[in-house]
Amino acid sequence: MNGAFEVNLLSTGLKTAAMLLIVLAVLICVLYIMKRFLFFQKKSGEEQLIKVVSSMHLSPKERIQVVEISGERIVIGITPGSINFLARLSDGNERNE
């Protein structure tokens, strides 16, 4: 009886390990698919047209960002209800009007 118990325990352990490996493989595949298709990231050869240079949070829902668009830097204010143009920056980070 002791030998049958050891064989049963061994087969149960192997089944558990196999199921764990299957679950991990499915999880890795799902994460790869999500990274590949859902999270669009910049490819190494592409140049982004819009870059966030700097961001400063004023409150939990309000922030100021410096954004570079086609080589020109602008300062925008972002709130939950709107996005407002604040200033245009020159190369020396001075305000132009």
N, C-alpha and C positions, 0 to 999 in steps of 0.2 A: 504494500500500500504506500510506503514511503517513496518508492521509485516512481509510482504513477503521479504522486503529488508534485514531485520535482519536475517531471516532464510537463505537467499541466501548467505549473508556474512558469517554466521556461517558455512555453508556447504563448502564454498570456503576455509575458514580458516582451517577446518578439512582436506580437500583434500590436501592443501598445506603442512600441518604438516605431513600427512601420506606419501606424496611423499618425503619429507625431510628425514624422518626416513628410508624409503626404500633406498634412495641414500646413507645415512650414513652406513646402514647395508652392502650394496654392497661394499662400500669403505673399511670397516673394514675387510670383507672377502678377498678382493683382497690383502690388505696389509698383512694379515695373511698368505696367500698362497705365496706371494713374500718372506716373512721372512722365511717361512718353507722350500721352495724349491730352491729359487734363491740365497740367501745369506747363503752359507755354513759356519756354525760357529762350533767351537770346542764344543763337548759335554762334560759335566762335568766329565765323567769317563775316557775320552781318554787323553792320554799324547801326546803332539805335538812333532814331531821329529825335526822340525826346528822352532826356536824362534828368533824374532828380539829383541835383548837386548837393543840396542841404535841406534839412527839415527841422523845424523847431515847434514843439507842441506848446500851445498857450494854455490850453485846458484839455480835458479828456476828448472833446469833440471838435476842437479848433486848433489849426496849425498854420504856420507860414512856411512856404517852400520856395527854394530857389530852383528853377527849372531851366535847363539849357535846351533850346529848340533851334536846330540848324546853326549852332555856334553862337546864338544870342541868348543871354541870360535874362530871365524875367523873375520877378518876385510875385507870388500869388498867395492870397489868403483863402484858406479852405475851411468851410463850416458845413454842417450837415445839409443846409439848405442851398448853399451857393458856393461858387468859386469866383473870386474877385481879383482883377489885375491890380497890383499895388505899385510896382516900379519896374523900370528897365535898368539893368546894370551894365556898365562898360567893363572893359578888360581890367581896369584898376579897381573894380568893385565900388565905383562911385555912382551916385544916382544921376541919371540923365533925364531931362524933360524936354 
